[in-house]
Every structure is written in structure tokens, then in C-alpha cells.
Amino acid sequence: MENKLDLRFGTLTVIVLLAAFSRLLPHIPNVTAIAAMALFGGAYFSNKRLGLIIPLAAMFISDIALYFIADYAVFTTMRLVLYGSFALIAVIGMQLRGGVTGPRVLGASLAASVLFFVVSNFGVWALDAGKLFPLNAAGLLECYTVAIPFFRNTLIGDLVFVTVLFGGFELAKAKIPALSRVKV
């Protein structure tokens, strides 16, 4: 039983790390595996803490890599907002435990996309100190309006990567029974 748990844990960890490091490849803005990775981790790691920590740690490691490769800003207040949104997405993924079905994963993916859009753009507006958008209702509305094309990309990316991660793991579980949930 212990080897099955180790195989499952190792496989899940590798999938999450690969998803995080896919950010290093050229991609359309907001078409990334990050939200799918957080949903996936929340849904499949048997330990809830690990379902939260491993995706966030993978994202942090990929942020550090992006810092060295592309001078990506890692230690900003906005990064805290983004990490908070991904933590909430992992919690959404935890709601899928024991019932990973196509419709539930689709609903979770859509909820994750909306959550990220709302939280990240609110963060842009609130932390911008009025430079891009006035700190009033009109400025907040303008911030969300300007971000709509990115929301489309977020939806597309989340749906594609959720399909790859969840579908791929479910197919792997069918071929390798040791990857199925192990009760400890």
C-alpha cells in the first residue's frame, strides 16, 4: 500500500511541477496551466495541506525561474494577491474530491477563471494607487472592462489545461491502478 501512495504522490507532484514550468514556454497571455494546476492539486492530493502547498510551491519555483530567465518581478504585493487567488482555486479543487466528473470539473474550471479575473483585476485596481485607473467605481469598472480580452484567454487556457491534467490523470489511473486514491 505504501508504494502505491508513493507512486501516486510522486506522479501528482511531477504533474504539478510540469504544469508550473509550462509557464517558461512561449504562450499567449493568460493561457497557462496555473489555475488548472491549483484545481488539480486541490482535487487529487489526499492531504489537503499538500493540495494547497505543492501547487503554490511549484508556482513559486517557476516564478524564481522566470526571475532569472526574464527578470520577472517575484516579490511584489500583487504576487501576494495572485497567490491568494490560486490558494482559493486549490480550495475549489478540494470540492472535487471523491467526485471528479466532467461536469463538476467544468464548473470548477469556470469558477476558477471567474475568481482569478475578479481577484486579480481588483488587485490591479486597488494596488495601482490611481496611476492607471482612478480609485473609484468608474476606475474599477474600467479596469475590469480593459481586462475582458485576458479573461477570454484565461477561460480558454483553464479549460484546455484542466482537460489535459484531469483527463490525463484519469486515463493514467485507468491504466495504472496504483495511481487510484489510497486510503491511509
Backbone as JSON, one array per atom type, in Angstrom:
{
  "sequence": "MENKLDLRFGTLTVIVLLAAFSRLLPHIPNVTAIAAMALFGGAYFSNKRLGLIIPLAAMFISDIALYFIADYAVFTTMRLVLYGSFALIAVIGMQLRGGVTGPRVLGASLAASVLFFVVSNFGVWALDAGKLFPLNAAGLLECYTVAIPFFRNTLIGDLVFVTVLFGGFELAKAKIPALSRVKV",
  "N": [[0.83, -1.2, 0.0], [1.96, 1.21, 0.75], [3.82, 1.76, -1.28], [2.08, 2.29, -3.39], [0.92, 4.65, -2.54], [3.2, 6.28, -2.54], [3.86, 6.24, -5.29], [1.59, 7.46, -6.37], [1.66, 10.0, -5.06], [4.16, 10.96, -5.95], [3.72, 11.0, -8.73], [1.61, 12.86, -8.91], [2.94, 15.12, -7.92], [4.96, 15.51, -9.84], [3.38, 16.05, -12.1], [2.19, 18.47, -11.31], [4.49, 20.09, -11.04], [5.43, 20.05, -13.72], [3.28, 21.35, -14.95], [3.52, 23.88, -13.76], [6.03, 24.66, -14.7], [5.49, 24.86, -17.36], [4.93, 27.44, -17.82], [7.27, 28.61, -18.57], [7.54, 28.25, -21.23], [6.93, 29.74, -24.45], [3.85, 31.51, -24.67], [0.4, 32.47, -25.17], [-0.79, 35.45, -23.63], [-2.09, 34.86, -20.4], [-2.92, 32.28, -21.03], [-2.3, 29.73, -19.53], [-1.2, 26.98, -17.43], [-1.64, 27.34, -14.75], [-3.98, 27.89, -13.05], [-5.39, 25.53, -13.56], [-3.56, 23.74, -12.54], [-3.65, 24.37, -9.8], [-6.34, 23.71, -9.21], [-6.21, 20.98, -9.82], [-4.25, 20.03, -7.99], [-5.6, 20.57, -5.57], [-7.76, 18.84, -5.88], [-6.7, 16.23, -6.09], [-4.47, 15.57, -4.34], [-4.18, 13.68, -1.43], [-3.81, 14.71, 1.1], [-4.96, 17.64, 2.42], [-3.46, 19.94, 3.05], [-1.12, 19.53, 1.56], [-2.27, 19.58, -0.94], [-2.67, 22.22, -1.24], [-0.19, 23.45, -0.65], [1.77, 22.26, -2.39], [1.05, 22.97, -5.15], [1.28, 25.82, -4.85], [3.94, 26.08, -4.06], [5.19, 25.03, -6.33], [4.45, 26.97, -8.18], [5.81, 29.16, -7.07], [8.48, 28.31, -7.36], [8.61, 28.23, -10.16], [8.19, 30.94, -10.61], [10.58, 31.98, -9.57], [12.38, 30.86, -11.4], [11.48, 32.21, -13.69], [12.21, 34.76, -12.93], [15.02, 34.65, -13.11], [15.31, 34.02, -15.8], [13.77, 35.9, -17.26], [13.77, 38.29, -15.88], [11.59, 38.59, -14.18], [9.26, 40.0, -11.96], [9.15, 38.96, -8.73], [8.77, 39.33, -5.93], [6.39, 41.04, -5.05], [3.58, 43.04, -4.01], [1.36, 42.52, -5.54], [1.87, 39.92, -6.38], [1.29, 38.54, -4.06], [-1.49, 38.83, -4.0], [-2.13, 37.35, -6.28], [-1.16, 34.8, -5.55], [-2.88, 34.36, -3.42], [-5.32, 34.16, -4.81], [-4.82, 31.82, -6.25], [-4.57, 30.01, -4.17], [-7.2, 30.0, -3.25], [-8.37, 28.88, -5.51], [-7.28, 26.32, -5.38], [-8.68, 25.45, -3.16], [-11.23, 25.38, -4.24], [-10.75, 23.24, -5.95], [-10.51, 21.24, -4.04], [-13.11, 20.72, -3.46], [-13.84, 18.96, -5.34], [-12.99, 16.49, -4.61], [-13.27, 13.02, -4.44], [-15.29, 12.97, -6.29], [-14.69, 13.44, -9.06], [-15.86, 14.42, -11.92], [-16.74, 15.05, -15.34], [-18.69, 17.25, -15.71], [-18.54, 18.46, -13.13], [-15.83, 19.18, -12.95], [-15.69, 20.92, -15.1], [-17.41, 22.97, -14.16], [-15.93, 23.76, -11.89], [-13.63, 24.68, -13.14], [-14.61, 26.88, -14.6], [-15.49, 28.45, -12.45], [-13.01, 28.91, -11.24], [-11.74, 30.44, -13.21], [-13.35, 32.75, -13.25], [-13.04, 33.59, -10.6], [-10.27, 34.15, -10.54], [-10.16, 36.24, -12.43], [-11.78, 38.23, -11.2], [-10.46, 38.64, -8.68], [-7.73, 39.16, -9.4], [-7.9, 41.42, -11.07], [-9.16, 43.23, -9.4], [-7.1, 43.49, -7.59], [-5.13, 44.69, -9.25], [-6.38, 47.16, -9.73], [-6.73, 48.16, -7.06], [-4.13, 48.18, -5.99], [-2.72, 49.78, -7.64], [-2.69, 52.43, -7.02], [-4.06, 54.52, -8.24], [-2.74, 55.18, -10.6], [-3.14, 53.97, -13.19], [-5.91, 53.5, -13.22], [-8.59, 55.34, -11.91], [-9.21, 55.52, -8.38], [-11.98, 54.77, -7.83], [-15.46, 53.85, -8.35], [-15.9, 54.01, -11.11], [-13.3, 53.77, -12.09], [-12.66, 51.17, -11.24], [-14.53, 49.7, -12.73], [-13.61, 50.33, -15.29], [-11.1, 49.1, -15.19], [-11.83, 46.37, -15.02], [-13.17, 46.18, -17.48], [-11.17, 46.69, -19.39], [-9.72, 44.4, -19.02], [-11.14, 42.31, -20.12], [-10.43, 40.96, -22.64], [-8.26, 39.44, -21.72], [-9.55, 37.8, -19.93], [-11.0, 36.13, -21.6], [-8.85, 34.69, -22.68], [-7.94, 33.49, -20.33], [-10.12, 31.81, -19.69], [-10.05, 30.05, -21.9], [-7.43, 28.94, -21.64], [-7.64, 27.78, -19.07], [-9.68, 25.86, -19.46], [-8.53, 24.21, -21.45], [-6.14, 23.28, -20.17], [-7.15, 22.15, -17.82], [-8.57, 20.04, -18.92], [-6.43, 18.56, -20.01], [-4.82, 18.0, -17.7], [-6.62, 16.82, -15.72], [-8.01, 14.95, -17.33], [-5.85, 13.5, -18.39], [-4.72, 12.43, -16.04], [-6.83, 10.85, -15.09], [-7.02, 9.0, -17.18], [-4.5, 7.82, -16.89], [-4.83, 6.68, -14.36], [-6.66, 4.7, -15.01], [-5.09, 3.0, -16.5], [-2.99, 2.46, -14.8], [-3.5, 1.1, -11.98], [-2.4, 1.58, -9.42], [-2.27, 4.28, -9.13], [-4.7, 5.11, -8.28], [-6.81, 6.54, -5.74], [-5.53, 6.17, -2.49], [-6.41, 5.04, 0.62], [-5.32, 6.11, 3.7]],
  "CA": [[0.0, 0.0, 0.0], [2.79, 2.4, 0.86], [4.37, 2.05, -2.6], [1.02, 2.89, -4.19], [0.81, 6.04, -2.1], [4.38, 6.98, -3.03], [3.73, 6.39, -6.74], [0.56, 8.47, -6.6], [2.17, 11.29, -4.61], [5.22, 11.35, -6.87], [3.12, 11.32, -10.02], [0.89, 14.13, -8.77], [3.93, 16.19, -7.76], [5.6, 15.74, -11.14], [2.38, 16.71, -12.96], [2.07, 19.86, -10.85], [5.72, 20.79, -11.42], [5.42, 20.23, -15.17], [2.3, 22.39, -15.25], [4.09, 25.16, -13.35], [7.15, 25.02, -15.57], [5.0, 25.15, -18.71], [4.93, 28.9, -17.92], [8.53, 29.03, -19.16], [7.41, 28.14, -22.67], [6.16, 30.86, -25.03], [2.4, 31.28, -24.62], [-0.49, 33.62, -25.28], [-1.05, 35.96, -22.28], [-3.13, 34.23, -19.56], [-3.19, 30.9, -21.43], [-1.31, 28.96, -18.78], [-1.73, 25.83, -16.68], [-1.56, 27.64, -13.31], [-5.25, 27.64, -12.35], [-5.66, 24.1, -13.69], [-2.65, 23.09, -11.61], [-4.18, 24.57, -8.44], [-7.54, 22.85, -9.12], [-5.75, 19.6, -9.85], [-3.64, 19.73, -6.69], [-6.66, 20.54, -4.56], [-8.64, 17.7, -6.1], [-6.09, 14.89, -6.07], [-3.61, 15.23, -3.21], [-5.04, 13.19, -0.35], [-3.62, 15.6, 2.23], [-5.41, 18.97, 1.99], [-2.35, 20.9, 3.13], [-0.26, 19.31, 0.4], [-3.04, 20.02, -2.09], [-2.52, 23.67, -1.28], [1.21, 23.84, -0.6], [2.57, 21.82, -3.54], [0.86, 23.88, -6.29], [1.83, 27.15, -4.58], [5.4, 25.96, -4.09], [5.57, 24.87, -7.74], [4.32, 28.28, -8.8], [6.9, 29.99, -6.57], [9.72, 27.85, -8.01], [8.58, 28.7, -11.55], [8.39, 32.4, -10.54], [12.02, 32.19, -9.39], [12.98, 30.56, -12.71], [11.15, 33.33, -14.58], [13.03, 35.9, -12.49], [16.36, 34.5, -13.67], [15.24, 33.95, -17.26], [13.15, 37.07, -17.9], [13.74, 39.39, -14.91], [10.2, 38.61, -13.72], [9.13, 40.5, -10.59], [8.63, 37.89, -7.87], [8.4, 39.78, -4.6], [5.55, 42.24, -5.12], [2.29, 42.9, -3.33], [0.44, 41.9, -6.49], [2.11, 38.47, -6.36], [0.53, 38.01, -2.92], [-2.88, 38.76, -4.45], [-2.23, 36.23, -7.21], [-1.02, 33.57, -4.77], [-4.14, 34.2, -2.69], [-6.35, 33.66, -5.72], [-4.53, 30.42, -6.56], [-4.91, 29.22, -2.98], [-8.66, 29.83, -3.29], [-8.66, 27.93, -6.6], [-6.98, 24.99, -4.84], [-9.81, 25.12, -2.28], [-12.3, 24.95, -5.16], [-10.37, 21.89, -6.37], [-10.78, 20.31, -2.93], [-14.54, 20.38, -3.5], [-13.99, 17.89, -6.33], [-12.51, 15.22, -4.04], [-14.22, 11.91, -4.39], [-16.32, 13.1, -7.31], [-14.16, 14.09, -10.26], [-16.64, 14.12, -13.13], [-16.62, 16.09, -16.36], [-19.45, 18.46, -15.39], [-18.03, 19.12, -11.91], [-14.54, 19.78, -13.28], [-16.02, 22.08, -15.94], [-17.92, 24.01, -13.26], [-14.81, 24.24, -11.07], [-12.74, 25.44, -14.02], [-15.26, 28.17, -14.86], [-15.44, 29.2, -11.19], [-11.62, 29.33, -11.05], [-11.48, 31.52, -14.16], [-14.05, 33.95, -12.77], [-12.38, 34.02, -9.36], [-8.99, 34.77, -10.89], [-10.46, 37.51, -13.1], [-12.27, 39.2, -10.21], [-9.44, 38.93, -7.67], [-6.52, 39.76, -9.97], [-8.16, 42.77, -11.57], [-9.37, 44.07, -8.23], [-5.75, 43.77, -7.08], [-4.51, 45.68, -10.14], [-7.03, 48.45, -9.47], [-6.51, 48.63, -5.69], [-2.71, 48.37, -5.69], [-2.17, 50.69, -8.65], [-2.65, 53.77, -6.4], [-4.65, 55.52, -9.11], [-1.89, 55.5, -11.76], [-3.81, 53.57, -14.42], [-7.36, 53.57, -13.06], [-8.95, 56.11, -10.71], [-9.66, 54.71, -7.25], [-13.42, 54.95, -7.62], [-16.24, 52.8, -9.03], [-15.66, 54.1, -12.56], [-11.97, 53.22, -12.33], [-12.75, 49.72, -11.08], [-15.25, 49.21, -13.91], [-12.69, 50.46, -16.43], [-10.09, 48.06, -15.01], [-12.43, 45.1, -15.43], [-13.51, 46.25, -18.9], [-9.91, 46.56, -20.14], [-9.2, 43.05, -18.82], [-12.01, 41.29, -20.72], [-9.71, 40.06, -23.57], [-7.44, 38.5, -20.94], [-10.47, 36.83, -19.34], [-11.25, 35.13, -22.65], [-7.66, 33.83, -22.72], [-7.94, 32.71, -19.09], [-11.12, 30.74, -19.86], [-9.53, 29.07, -22.88], [-6.31, 28.23, -21.03], [-8.1, 26.93, -17.97], [-10.42, 24.71, -20.0], [-7.59, 23.31, -22.13], [-5.22, 22.64, -19.23], [-7.94, 21.28, -16.93], [-8.84, 18.83, -19.7], [-5.18, 17.81, -20.11], [-4.38, 17.49, -16.39], [-7.6, 15.9, -15.14], [-8.24, 13.84, -18.27], [-4.64, 12.69, -18.46], [-4.55, 11.65, -14.82], [-7.87, 9.83, -15.04], [-6.6, 7.94, -18.11], [-3.37, 7.12, -16.27], [-5.38, 5.83, -13.29], [-7.3, 3.52, -15.62], [-4.03, 2.12, -16.98], [-2.09, 2.12, -13.68], [-4.37, 1.12, -10.81], [-1.71, 2.08, -8.23], [-2.47, 5.73, -9.03], [-6.01, 5.4, -7.68], [-6.75, 7.06, -4.35], [-5.17, 5.21, -1.46], [-6.85, 5.47, 1.97], [-4.27, 5.88, 4.69]],
  "C": [[0.86, 1.25, 0.0], [3.4, 2.77, -0.49], [3.34, 2.7, -3.51], [0.87, 4.37, -3.83], [1.99, 6.84, -2.61], [4.31, 7.23, -4.53], [2.71, 7.49, -7.06], [1.07, 9.86, -6.24], [3.24, 11.81, -5.57], [4.68, 11.76, -8.23], [2.39, 12.66, -9.97], [1.86, 15.3, -8.68], [4.6, 16.52, -9.08], [4.63, 16.46, -12.08], [2.26, 18.18, -12.59], [3.31, 20.66, -11.24], [5.8, 21.03, -12.92], [4.44, 21.33, -15.58], [2.87, 23.77, -14.91], [5.19, 25.59, -14.31], [6.73, 25.2, -17.03], [4.92, 26.67, -18.93], [6.21, 29.42, -18.58], [8.51, 28.95, -20.68], [6.65, 29.35, -23.21], [4.67, 30.52, -25.02], [1.65, 32.59, -24.81], [-0.74, 34.12, -23.85], [-2.27, 35.31, -21.63], [-3.55, 32.84, -20.03], [-2.08, 30.05, -20.81], [-2.01, 27.84, -18.01], [-1.86, 26.12, -15.19], [-2.86, 27.37, -12.58], [-5.61, 26.16, -12.42], [-4.81, 23.31, -12.71], [-3.16, 23.2, -10.18], [-5.44, 23.73, -8.23], [-7.13, 21.38, -8.99], [-5.15, 19.19, -8.51], [-4.67, 19.62, -5.6], [-7.52, 19.29, -4.66], [-7.98, 16.35, -5.8], [-5.15, 14.59, -4.91], [-4.48, 14.83, -2.04], [-4.93, 14.05, 0.91], [-3.98, 17.02, 1.77], [-4.3, 20.01, 2.02], [-1.43, 20.77, 1.93], [-0.96, 19.74, -0.89], [-2.99, 21.52, -2.29], [-1.05, 24.06, -1.44], [1.97, 23.46, -1.87], [2.3, 22.68, -4.78], [1.44, 25.28, -6.06], [3.35, 27.12, -4.6], [5.9, 25.81, -5.53], [5.49, 26.2, -8.47], [5.47, 29.19, -8.36], [8.22, 29.61, -7.24], [9.75, 28.32, -9.47], [8.71, 30.23, -11.61], [9.88, 32.72, -10.41], [12.75, 31.93, -10.72], [12.71, 31.7, -13.68], [11.94, 34.59, -14.2], [14.42, 35.83, -13.14], [16.36, 34.52, -15.19], [14.79, 35.28, -17.88], [13.02, 38.27, -16.97], [12.31, 39.66, -14.42], [10.15, 39.07, -12.27], [8.44, 39.45, -9.72], [8.05, 38.45, -6.57], [7.66, 41.12, -4.66], [4.26, 41.98, -4.36], [1.29, 42.22, -4.26], [0.64, 40.39, -6.54], [1.36, 37.82, -5.2], [-0.95, 37.87, -3.27], [-3.06, 37.55, -5.36], [-2.1, 34.89, -6.48], [-2.29, 33.31, -3.95], [-5.23, 33.65, -3.58], [-6.09, 32.2, -6.08], [-4.78, 29.51, -5.37], [-6.42, 28.98, -2.94], [-9.08, 28.85, -4.39], [-8.35, 26.51, -6.15], [-8.11, 24.53, -3.92], [-11.02, 24.71, -3.12], [-12.01, 23.52, -5.62], [-10.66, 20.85, -5.3], [-12.25, 19.9, -2.91], [-14.81, 19.27, -4.51], [-13.61, 16.52, -5.78], [-13.61, 14.19, -3.99], [-15.31, 11.98, -5.44], [-15.82, 13.86, -8.52], [-14.95, 13.59, -11.46], [-16.48, 15.29, -14.09], [-17.39, 17.35, -16.01], [-18.94, 19.19, -14.15], [-16.7, 19.8, -12.17], [-14.76, 21.01, -14.17], [-16.51, 23.25, -15.08], [-16.81, 24.61, -12.41], [-13.86, 25.09, -11.9], [-13.33, 26.82, -14.32], [-15.23, 29.04, -13.61], [-14.02, 29.72, -10.94], [-11.29, 30.51, -11.97], [-12.11, 32.83, -13.69], [-13.38, 34.48, -11.52], [-11.07, 34.73, -9.66], [-9.21, 36.14, -11.53], [-10.85, 38.58, -12.08], [-11.16, 39.61, -9.24], [-8.24, 39.66, -8.29], [-6.77, 41.19, -10.45], [-8.52, 43.73, -10.43], [-8.02, 44.45, -7.64], [-5.04, 44.81, -7.93], [-5.08, 47.06, -9.82], [-6.65, 49.0, -8.09], [-5.04, 48.95, -5.42], [-2.02, 49.37, -6.62], [-2.02, 52.12, -8.13], [-3.12, 54.86, -7.35], [-3.83, 55.88, -10.33], [-2.58, 55.17, -13.08], [-5.32, 53.8, -14.36], [-7.67, 54.37, -11.79], [-9.49, 55.18, -9.61], [-11.09, 55.05, -6.88], [-14.14, 53.87, -8.42], [-16.0, 52.82, -10.54], [-14.3, 53.52, -12.92], [-11.95, 51.71, -12.22], [-13.45, 49.1, -12.29], [-14.35, 49.26, -15.14], [-11.62, 49.37, -16.37], [-10.63, 46.7, -15.46], [-12.73, 45.07, -16.92], [-12.26, 46.03, -19.76], [-9.4, 45.12, -20.08], [-10.02, 41.96, -19.51], [-11.27, 40.41, -21.74], [-8.83, 39.04, -22.84], [-8.32, 37.43, -20.29], [-10.8, 35.73, -20.35], [-10.08, 34.15, -22.71], [-7.59, 32.93, -21.49], [-8.91, 31.54, -19.2], [-10.59, 29.64, -20.78], [-8.4, 28.25, -22.24], [-6.74, 27.29, -19.93], [-8.81, 25.69, -18.49], [-9.49, 23.71, -20.68], [-6.73, 22.56, -21.11], [-5.95, 21.78, -18.21], [-8.23, 19.97, -17.65], [-7.59, 17.95, -19.76], [-4.82, 17.19, -18.76], [-5.34, 16.46, -15.82], [-7.83, 14.7, -16.04], [-7.05, 12.91, -18.34], [-4.46, 11.83, -17.22], [-5.61, 10.56, -14.7], [-7.55, 8.68, -15.99], [-5.44, 7.13, -17.52], [-3.85, 6.2, -15.15], [-6.03, 4.58, -13.86], [-6.25, 2.51, -16.08], [-3.12, 1.63, -15.84], [-2.91, 2.21, -12.39], [-3.71, 1.67, -9.54], [-1.86, 3.59, -8.06], [-3.82, 6.1, -8.42], [-5.83, 5.79, -6.23], [-6.48, 5.93, -3.37], [-5.63, 5.78, -0.11], [-5.74, 5.12, 2.95], [-4.83, 6.0, 6.08]]
}
